[in-house]
């Protein structure tokens, strides 16, 4: 009985703490996907949690990619791991060495949509709302197309060919 109580009080909380991964950013695929080199020299693809940046070839896609690059490229970052996606990428919150939350910063700059389907945080929702209100980044456009719609349209065009 004492072992069970010890487990519940001390060991169980450790399992609820999210894992953290560190590495040097060696590639920026787009505004919300990076590749790091970890301490074992393994390349790991990271998808930024809770946001969806414009795609390459979409309005503001290059701007979002450049912004993520300025914050992260060739720098050591930490990733608070949240999940894995269907492509095997680690999904997480990316932090720079100067304590910048890259996911949140992208929302604040108006270079990403809050991916409400996966994240329900007030902080991310507020950041997107303020960026829209202040017409930052992609919100300068009157009819900004969300990346998930852009991908769906692109897939439809490719099927029609």
N, C-alpha and C positions, 0 to 999 in steps of 0.2 A: 504494500500500500504506500509506503514512504517513497519507493522508487517511482511509482506512478505520479504522486504529487510533485516530486522533484522534476520529472519529465514535463509535466504540465506547466509548472511555474518557471522553469529555467531553459529547457531545451526547445519546447514548442515555439516560443517567441522568436527564436533564431531562424526557424523555417519561414516565418512570415516576413522577414527582412529581405528586401529584394537584393539580388546579386548585383555587383558592380564589376564592370570590365574596363580596363584601361588599354590605351594603345595610341599609336601615332597615326594620324590621318594621312593616307597615301593616295586616295582617290575621292573625287566628288563626282558622282554619277549625275545627280541633279540636286535641287534644293533640299530634298528630304531623304537622300540615300548617299551614304558615304562608305568607304572601306578603310578599315584600320589594320595596322600591323601590331599584333599583341607581343607580349614579352617572349613568347615561344616562336616568334617570327611567322605566325600564322596570319593569313589575311582573313578578315571577318567583315562581312557586309552588314551594315547597320541601317535600319529604316527608322527615321525619327518618329517617335510615338505622338499620336494625337493631332498631327498636322498633315496636310496634303498640299504640297507646293505645285505651282504650274509645271506642266511637263516640258521637256525639251521640245522646241518647236511651237510651243504655245506662248501667247503674250506673257511677258514677265518670267518665263521659264529660265532664260539666261541670267536675268537679274537675280532671281532667287538662288540659282547655282553659284553665281559670283559672290553673293552675300554669305552663303554657307562656307564657301571657300575662304573668304576673308577672315571669318571667325575661326575656322578649323584647320585648313590645309597645312600640312607639315608640322602640326602641333600635336601635343599629347592631350587627349581628351579622356573623360570618364563617361561611361554609359551606365545609367540606372536601368537595368534590364527589366522590361515589362512582360515580354512575350516573344514568340517566334511567329513569323507569318507563313503563308502557304508556299513561299519561295525559299524558305529556310533561313531568311534573314533574321537577325536579332532585332527586335523592336524595343526602343528605349528612349529615355531622356538623355540628351547629350549635353555635357557640361565642359566648358573650356577650363583651362588652368586658372583663368582670372574669374572663375565662378559665374560665367555667363551661361544661362540656360538657352541653348541654341534653338530649341523647339519654340520656346516662348518668345525669344527675340525675333524669330521669323514672323510670328503672328503680329507682334507689335509693329514691325516694319511694313506690314501689309503685303508680305510675300508668301503667305500661306493661308489656306482655309483651316479653320478648326474642324478636325475630323470627328464630329459629334457622334458618329456611329460607333466609334471606339473609345472616345474619351468624353467624360461628362463633367470635367472640372470647371468651376466658376472662373478660375484664373485664366484659362485658355479662352473661354467664351468672352470674358471681359476684354482681353487683349484684342481679339478679332473685332469685337463691337467698336472699340475705340479707334482701331485702324480704319474701319469703314466710315465712322463718323468724321474722322480727320482726313479722309480720302488719301490715305497713304498707299504707296505701292500700287498693286493691282486694283485697289479700290478707287483709283482715279478713273477707271473705265466705267462707263455707264452700265454695261452688260457683261461683267466679268463671268467667264464660263468656268465652273468648277472643274478641276482636273479629272474627276471621275466621269463627268459628262463628255469631256474632251476625249478621254480614252474610249468611251463607248462609241462616240461618233467616228473616231479613227478606225476602230475595229469594224464598224458597219461599212465604212468606205472601202476598207481592204477586202471585205467579203464580197462587195459588189464588183470588184475588179476581175 
